[in-house]
Every structure is written in C-alpha cells, then in structure tokens.
C-alpha cells in the first residue's frame, strides 16, 4: 500500500469501495490503526458483522490482539 498522509484523509470525505475479497476491511483496519497510533487518535466503529473484533484487544477484551 502506498504511503498515506493521515491529515489529508481525515480532513476529507473517504469511501473504500470494492468487490468481495478486494481488501476493503484490511484497508480500513490499516487506516484505523494509524489513527490510533496518533497521540489523541480515537475512532468509533459500529460492527454488526463482527469483522472488527480483535483490532486492539481480543474479541472478549481479555488480552491484546494477536
């Protein structure tokens, strides 16, 4: 994935579009992880399908994600 300037992304509208299996969730995860690395980075995720469990902690919140 090419280098991305987070400030450019977070000050504009963003859509991640693609077919099944094209890497939409992976791309979104990478971006969210970069935001969380920032000193005051915060995100809110509504996850009705369960694909985001384990981003920073395990699905049950007992330990760090593997």
N, C-alpha and C positions, 0 to 999 in steps of 0.2 A: 504494500500500500504506500502511495507517495506521502511525503511529509505534508502535514496539515497544520495551519496556524489556527489554534482554537479560537482566538479572538475574532477571526474572520467568520468562523462558522457560527459562533454563539451570538453574534450581533445580527444575523440574517435568518431568514426562514430556511428550513432544511427539510428535505424529503429524501428518504432512502428507498428507492424503488427497484424492484427486480422480481424475477420469477422464483418459484420454489427452488430452494437449494443454491441460490446465487450468492449468498453471503450477507444478506440484509441484517440479520441478527448479529452476526460476527462484527460487521462494520459498526453497528450501533454500540455494541459492547466495547469495542476499542475506543470509540469516542467518549463514552461514559467513563471508562477507566481513566482516560486522560483528564477529564473534568475533575474526577475525584482525587487526582494527584495534585491539583492546584490547592494553594493554602486554604481557600474558603469554598472549594468546589462542592456543590451539592446538586443532587438530581432527585427527581421523583419519578417513579416508574409504576405504571398500572400494568399488571401482568396476568391477564385472565387465562393465558395458556401455559404458564409455568416455565417459559423458556429463559427467564432471568434468574431463577434460583441459583445460588452459588456464585454470584458475581463477586461479592466481597466476603461472604460467610457461607457456610454450608446451608443447604435447604432448610435445616431445622435451627440454624443460628447458634449451634453449639461450638463450632470451630471455624477457623479460616478456610476459605475455599481451596480446593486442591488445584 
